[in-house]
């Protein structure tokens, strides 16, 4: 879980995770699995995304990929060195690979994905010694809110 020695860093991470949670709510309203992501560079959100594979008919339209795509266009470079990606759910292997390729510097996520997690739960792609780039990983930011949105969504789907 998140280990903060600096309360201001914790506050910043929570602020940006709340922006990702707002996007997760948009996904929920659209009938998509409620996952939201933002890419932040130098304290500014430069990319936003929420899960939309169903509506876009695109299996790669995960929140992280959409946020990375937008951020790359905003900064004018496919490399997002120094960026932090905030996402409500642990990224899958595809999204983890996209972050490594984009050279994202830091990942902050809320809830673990025990079925498909590519960062901690199933694989460790973000900080693997086998790859040429590693991300700093912080997990457990706003976990209760992240989990609650997912549980509510799936309870409605099953209900």
C-alpha positions, 0 to 999 in steps of 0.5 A, spaced: 500 500 500 501 507 499 507 509 504 508 516 504 513 520 509 510 526 506 503 528 507 503 533 501 505 528 496 499 523 499 495 529 498 497 530 491 496 523 489 489 523 492 487 529 488 489 526 482 486 519 483 479 523 485 480 526 478 481 519 475 475 516 480 470 522 476 472 519 469 470 512 472 464 515 474 463 517 467 465 510 464 459 507 469 454 512 466 456 510 459 455 502 461 462 501 461 466 498 467 468 504 471 475 505 470 478 512 469 485 514 468 489 521 468 496 522 466 500 528 469 506 532 467 509 537 472 502 538 476 498 538 470 493 533 467 495 532 460 491 526 458 484 523 460 481 516 459 475 512 461 474 505 459 470 505 453 472 498 449 464 497 448 462 503 446 468 504 441 468 497 439 475 497 440 479 492 445 484 496 446 480 502 449 482 501 456 482 508 460 490 508 461 491 507 453 486 513 452 489 517 457 496 515 454 494 517 447 491 524 449 497 525 453 502 524 447 498 528 443 498 534 448 506 534 449 507 532 442 511 526 443 510 519 444 515 518 450 512 521 457 518 521 461 516 524 467 509 523 467 505 520 473 499 515 470 493 515 476 488 509 475 483 507 479 484 499 477 491 496 477 493 496 469 492 489 465 498 487 461 497 490 455 496 497 459 502 496 463 506 494 456 503 501 454 506 505 460 513 501 459 513 503 452 511 510 453 516 511 458 511 513 464 515 515 470 510 513 475 504 509 476 499 510 482 493 505 482 487 504 487 485 497 487 488 491 485 485 487 479 486 480 482 484 476 475 488 480 470 493 485 474 499 486 470 503 490 475 502 486 482 497 481 482 499 477 476 505 480 473 510 485 475 511 488 468 512 495 470 518 494 474 521 487 471 528 487 470 527 483 464 524 490 460 528 496 459 524 501 463 521 501 470 516 505 473 515 507 480 509 504 483 504 506 488 498 502 490 492 503 495 491 510 493 483 511 495 482 504 494 475 504 498 472 508 493 475 505 487 473 498 489 466 501 491 465 503 484 467 496 481 463 492 486 456 497 485 457 496 477 458 489 477 452 488 482 448 491 478 450 487 472 449 481 476 442 483 479 
